[in-house]
Amino acid sequence: MSYYIVMITSYFMKGQANRSKIMNEYVVGEELNGIRLDKCIVSLDTEISRETAQRLIQEDNILVNGKKQKASYKVSVGDKISISKPKPKETNIKPQNIPVEVLYQDQDIIVVNKPKGMVVHPANGNPDGTLVNSLMNICQDSLSGIGGKIRPRNST
């Protein structure tokens, strides 16, 4: 008999004000038996990177059979894995019309010639005028989220 990866359910966590987390539960199949928990998570949920899986495990947002485990825990067939993912947050980064030379662009990638001295992303002391602000203007709604943040929609 062969086991398969099965998503049991996906729901908003009960009792959470503003429903700030989404819970997904999985059962480990034979194809994932014996691998590390953090690697298993990446196979179960392709929206989670290994680094994010390790962070979620550390923050007790990933449980195995209702218990905390380390990222190095070896999963077994039949283990029930619960993943509690915080809902992505909107960023407040605004698109800006900043000239940047686009060398290549398609639906998956953009290659630019970043001017020397241009700050890459907003941070303390550089809230705007960055490469990210420029890319948000160039790419508009096609930028994907990263690190649990949703890219704002271009309102221009």
NUTIVO-657115 format. One line per 8 residues: number of its first residue (from 1); for each residue x, y, z of N, C-alpha, C. Coordinates in Angstrom, 3 decimals. Example, Ala and Ser with C-alpha at 12.3 -4.5 7.8 and 13.67 -1.06 7.14 Angstrom:
// NUTIVO-657115
1> 13.190:-5.690:7.800:12.300:-4.500:7.800:13.200:-3.300:7.800  12.850:-2.250:7.080:13.670:-1.060:7.140:12.900:0.030:7.870
This chain:
// NUTIVO-657115
1> 0.852:-1.182:0.000:0.000:0.000:0.000:0.889:1.234:0.000  0.507:2.242:-0.747:1.282:3.474:-0.838:0.520:4.624:-0.187  1.251:5.443:0.561:0.653:6.630:1.161:0.970:7.826:0.277  0.134:8.823:0.328:0.349:10.037:-0.439:0.273:11.225:0.487  0.873:12.322:0.046:0.748:13.568:0.792:-0.706:13.994:0.683  -1.342:14.213:1.806:-2.749:14.588:1.802:-2.926:15.829:2.650  -3.476:16.880:2.054:-3.816:18.045:2.861:-5.168:17.756:3.482  -5.212:17.747:4.808:-6.456:17.443:5.496:-7.392:18.629:5.452
9> -6.893:19.776:5.819:-7.783:20.933:5.891:-6.982:22.225:5.858  -7.652:23.277:5.523:-7.072:24.611:5.554:-8.144:25.543:6.098  -7.833:26.275:7.137:-8.831:27.134:7.758:-8.171:28.276:8.505  -8.967:29.288:8.843:-8.493:30.362:9.695:-8.513:29.863:11.123  -7.490:30.216:11.899:-7.440:29.779:13.290:-8.580:30.409:14.068  -9.273:29.598:14.815:-10.395:30.066:15.615:-9.884:30.909:16.772  -10.688:31.894:17.152:-10.336:32.705:18.309:-9.319:33.795:18.017  -8.859:33.883:16.809:-7.885:34.913:16.463:-8.626:36.172:16.041
17> -8.366:37.255:16.733:-8.938:38.532:16.312:-8.393:38.810:14.916  -9.200:39.268:14.041:-8.914:39.610:12.641:-8.373:38.444:11.810  -8.522:37.222:12.317:-8.109:36.041:11.557:-6.739:36.233:10.932  -5.720:36.393:11.768:-4.397:36.758:11.295:-3.535:35.580:10.869  -3.999:34.334:11.064:-3.205:33.175:10.664:-4.074:32.174:9.923  -3.454:31.478:8.994:-4.118:30.421:8.253:-3.473:29.106:8.676  -4.277:28.107:9.003:-3.774:26.814:9.431:-3.957:25.798:8.311  -2.884:25.089:7.961:-2.936:23.980:7.012:-2.440:22.744:7.741
25> -3.104:21.618:7.521:-2.686:20.376:8.145:-2.438:19.326:7.074  -1.386:18.536:7.260:-0.969:17.531:6.288:-0.675:16.225:7.005  -0.720:15.114:6.260:-0.279:13.822:6.751:0.899:13.406:5.881  1.991:12.950:6.527:3.202:12.569:5.806:2.998:11.219:5.126  3.338:11.163:3.830:3.281:9.915:3.067:4.649:9.266:2.979  4.709:8.087:2.378:5.958:7.321:2.278:7.080:8.090:1.591  6.725:8.885:0.582:7.767:9.590:-0.186:8.526:10.614:0.644  7.997:11.012:1.812:8.677:11.988:2.673:9.209:11.342:3.957
33> 9.008:10.054:4.122:9.435:9.355:5.332:10.939:9.509:5.561  11.303:9.934:6.774:12.715:9.993:7.167:13.450:11.266:6.802  12.785:12.245:6.163:13.503:13.485:5.849:13.286:14.503:6.964  14.148:15.506:6.991:14.065:16.557:8.000:12.731:17.296:7.894  12.240:17.764:9.031:10.978:18.486:9.075:11.003:19.717:8.177  12.092:20.517:8.232:12.135:21.737:7.421:12.087:21.423:5.923  12.741:20.340:5.490:12.691:19.942:4.084:11.309:19.415:3.718  10.692:18.705:4.643:9.344:18.178:4.424:8.355:19.322:4.195
41> 8.471:20.381:4.989:7.556:21.529:4.882:7.637:22.137:3.490  8.845:22.264:2.961:9.033:22.840:1.625:8.353:21.971:0.566  8.370:20.646:0.759:7.692:19.742:-0.175:6.177:19.820:-0.040  5.699:20.006:1.180:4.262:20.061:1.418:3.637:21.374:0.962  4.346:22.463:1.167:3.809:23.793:0.855:4.842:24.560:0.043  4.646:24.616:-1.264:5.637:25.232:-2.152:5.746:26.744:-1.985  4.833:27.352:-1.212:4.930:28.790:-0.954:5.878:29.096:0.204  6.367:28.061:0.886:7.253:28.245:2.036:8.668:27.835:1.650
49> 9.631:28.746:1.847:11.036:28.424:1.613:11.569:27.673:2.826  12.728:27.055:2.686:13.315:26.328:3.819:13.639:27.277:4.965  14.135:28.462:4.633:14.431:29.463:5.664:13.158:29.865:6.411  12.076:30.065:5.676:10.804:30.409:6.312:10.297:29.252:7.155  10.444:28.020:6.660:10.037:26.842:7.437:10.797:26.795:8.758  12.103:27.045:8.720:12.906:27.022:9.943:12.444:28.104:10.918  12.103:29.283:10.400:11.609:30.367:11.256:10.267:29.996:11.866  9.361:29.449:11.050:8.047:29.051:11.553:8.162:27.946:12.612
57> 9.099:27.019:12.419:9.343:25.960:13.405:9.833:26.573:14.712  10.787:27.499:14.627:11.319:28.179:15.824:10.243:28.951:16.563  9.312:29.539:15.819:8.243:30.350:16.411:7.043:29.497:16.842  7.196:28.171:16.819:6.140:27.227:17.207:4.900:27.328:16.328  5.081:27.711:15.067:3.975:27.775:14.114:3.866:26.500:13.285  4.775:25.545:13.523:4.708:24.242:12.878:4.790:23.186:13.972  3.782:22.329:14.000:3.719:21.271:15.004:3.622:19.921:14.310  4.200:18.898:14.930:4.094:17.534:14.435:3.322:16.743:15.479
65> 2.192:16.192:15.071:1.320:15.452:15.990:0.993:16.284:17.229  0.817:17.612:17.010:0.433:18.517:18.085:1.566:18.956:18.995  2.809:18.569:18.669:3.950:18.908:19.531:5.017:19.674:18.760  5.766:20.505:19.505:6.890:21.230:18.907:7.998:20.233:18.575  8.668:20.484:17.457:9.826:19.676:17.063:10.891:20.599:16.515  12.120:20.117:16.474:13.219:20.875:15.873:13.165:20.709:14.356  13.820:21.632:13.640:13.876:21.561:12.180:14.526:20.259:11.717  15.410:19.698:12.533:16.134:18.476:12.168:15.341:17.194:12.447
73> 14.149:17.316:13.035:13.307:16.157:13.324:13.038:15.392:12.034  13.189:14.062:12.079:12.923:13.210:10.914:11.455:12.783:10.948  10.714:13.179:9.912:9.284:12.868:9.872:9.071:11.393:9.559  7.915:10.872:9.985:7.554:9.472:9.753:6.207:9.408:9.036  5.995:8.304:8.318:4.718:8.088:7.636:3.596:8.205:8.667  2.583:8.981:8.327:1.437:9.142:9.211:1.523:10.329:10.148  2.714:10.967:10.266:2.819:12.168:11.102:1.846:13.222:10.594  1.158:13.867:11.526:0.243:14.955:11.183:0.991:16.267:11.430
81> 1.195:17.037:10.371:1.934:18.293:10.463:0.966:19.449:10.324  0.984:20.338:11.305:0.142:21.540:11.291:1.028:22.744:11.026  0.675:23.518:10.014:1.433:24.720:9.658:0.519:25.921:9.846  0.910:26.806:10.735:0.160:28.033:10.984:0.927:29.179:10.347  0.386:29.695:9.239:1.071:30.763:8.508:0.388:32.099:8.785  1.165:33.088:9.236:0.582:34.427:9.368:0.140:34.918:7.989  -1.004:35.601:7.942:-1.444:36.172:6.675:-0.425:37.233:6.253  -0.110:37.311:4.969:0.854:38.315:4.501:0.385:39.731:4.821
89> 1.344:40.597:5.097:1.049:41.987:5.415:1.308:42.861:4.194  0.484:43.874:4.037:0.715:44.853:2.970:1.940:45.693:3.331  2.744:45.998:2.348:3.861:46.909:2.588:3.401:48.329:2.271  4.130:49.292:2.738:3.775:50.675:2.440:4.768:51.293:1.460  5.469:50.454:0.721:6.428:50.937:-0.273:5.656:51.427:-1.497  5.953:52.629:-1.938:5.228:53.243:-3.052:6.035:53.142:-4.354  5.347:52.866:-5.469:6.025:52.898:-6.771:6.459:54.330:-7.088  7.654:54.467:-7.644:8.147:55.787:-8.038:8.749:55.700:-9.432
97> 8.542:56.730:-10.213:9.076:56.787:-11.564:10.542:57.230:-11.503  11.414:56.274:-11.240:12.854:56.519:-11.150:13.493:55.786:-12.328  14.189:56.503:-13.198:14.760:55.852:-14.383:15.815:54.796:-14.021  15.595:53.595:-14.546:16.539:52.485:-14.407:16.567:51.779:-15.758  17.772:51.477:-16.244:17.906:50.810:-17.536:17.498:49.342:-17.406  16.456:48.946:-18.140:16.007:47.549:-18.156:16.733:46.847:-19.293  17.546:45.840:-18.948:18.305:45.102:-19.945:17.483:43.950:-20.540  16.626:43.354:-19.702:15.782:42.250:-20.153:14.595:42.141:-19.206
105> 13.430:41.790:-19.767:12.257:41.596:-18.930:11.300:40.637:-19.616  10.809:39.649:-18.841:9.706:38.809:-19.295:8.783:38.604:-18.095  7.866:37.657:-18.171:6.891:37.508:-17.086:7.496:36.959:-15.803  8.708:36.389:-15.860:9.317:35.774:-14.687:10.527:36.514:-14.128  11.179:37.332:-14.934:12.449:37.923:-14.518:12.623:39.315:-15.126  13.346:40.138:-14.399:13.739:41.443:-14.935:15.219:41.641:-14.601  15.981:42.099:-15.574:17.405:42.378:-15.383:17.593:43.870:-15.625  18.161:44.539:-14.626:18.356:45.983:-14.733:19.817:46.337:-14.506
113> 20.184:47.509:-14.995:21.512:48.068:-14.750:21.332:49.092:-13.633  21.588:48.668:-12.385:21.393:49.542:-11.231:22.476:50.614:-11.220  22.051:51.871:-11.154:23.045:52.947:-11.082:23.896:52.848:-9.815  25.150:53.164:-9.954:26.067:53.160:-8.816:25.533:54.108:-7.738  25.532:53.642:-6.509:25.109:54.478:-5.385:23.621:54.420:-5.085  22.832:53.794:-5.970:21.388:53.700:-5.725:21.137:52.669:-4.624  20.361:53.068:-3.626:19.993:52.166:-2.545:19.036:51.117:-3.108  19.205:49.857:-2.695:18.423:48.763:-3.263:16.993:48.723:-2.723
121> 16.836:48.797:-1.401:15.478:48.727:-0.845:15.321:49.720:0.297  14.076:50.141:0.539:13.831:51.109:1.600:14.288:50.580:2.967  14.818:51.487:3.764:15.255:51.166:5.125:15.302:52.490:5.896  15.668:52.414:7.151:15.806:53.644:7.939:16.778:54.588:7.242  16.377:55.809:7.063:17.220:56.799:6.398:17.039:56.848:4.892  16.459:55.813:4.301:16.195:55.751:2.856:14.794:55.189:2.623  13.759:55.953:2.971:12.403:55.426:2.849:11.891:55.324:1.410  12.537:56.043:0.478:12.101:55.984:-0.916:13.276:56.316:-1.822
129> 13.009:56.374:-3.126:14.074:56.652:-4.092:14.996:55.463:-4.305  14.480:54.252:-4.056:15.303:53.049:-4.129:15.012:52.245:-5.393  15.834:51.239:-5.628:15.626:50.338:-6.751:14.269:49.638:-6.634  13.882:49.239:-5.421:12.583:48.595:-5.228:11.444:49.529:-5.631  11.528:50.809:-5.254:10.492:51.768:-5.657:10.398:51.848:-7.177  11.544:51.870:-7.841:11.576:51.926:-9.295:10.995:50.656:-9.915  11.387:49.489:-9.384:10.891:48.222:-9.914:9.379:48.095:-9.724  8.875:48.599:-8.621:7.429:48.554:-8.398:6.697:49.364:-9.456
137> 7.303:50.456:-9.900:6.717:51.276:-10.956:6.808:50.565:-12.308  7.947:49.943:-12.577:8.164:49.262:-13.859:7.301:48.005:-13.967  7.298:47.187:-12.908:6.616:45.886:-12.955:5.136:45.961:-12.599  4.752:46.991:-11.908:3.376:47.218:-11.476:2.833:46.014:-10.730  1.737:45.417:-11.168:1.072:44.350:-10.414:1.721:42.978:-10.556  2.819:42.856:-11.318:3.397:41.534:-11.543:4.417:41.119:-10.486  4.762:41.993:-9.537:5.711:41.604:-8.487:5.040:40.677:-7.499  5.742:39.610:-7.134:5.201:38.678:-6.147:5.628:39.117:-4.755
145> 4.986:38.555:-3.748:5.346:38.840:-2.363:6.609:38.091:-1.975  7.231:38.527:-0.906:8.424:37.866:-0.383:8.505:38.117:1.111  8.946:37.120:1.833:9.139:37.279:3.267:7.863:37.589:4.032  6.734:37.069:3.571:5.474:37.293:4.271:4.865:38.660:4.038  5.299:39.338:2.993:4.758:40.661:2.665:4.100:40.610:1.299  2.969:41.281:1.172:2.300:41.418:-0.119:2.741:42.746:-0.713  3.139:42.707:-1.951:3.524:43.936:-2.621:2.274:44.774:-2.867  2.327:46.059:-2.584:1.137:46.890:-2.807:0.819:47.019:-4.282
153> -0.432:47.229:-4.566:-0.855:47.434:-5.947:-0.456:48.844:-6.385  -0.084:48.972:-7.645:0.294:50.261:-8.189:-0.972:51.104:-8.348  -1.008:52.206:-7.671:-2.203:53.063:-7.717:-2.055:54.226:-8.685  -1.016:54.203:-9.521:-0.814:55.288:-10.482:-1.540:55.036:-11.769
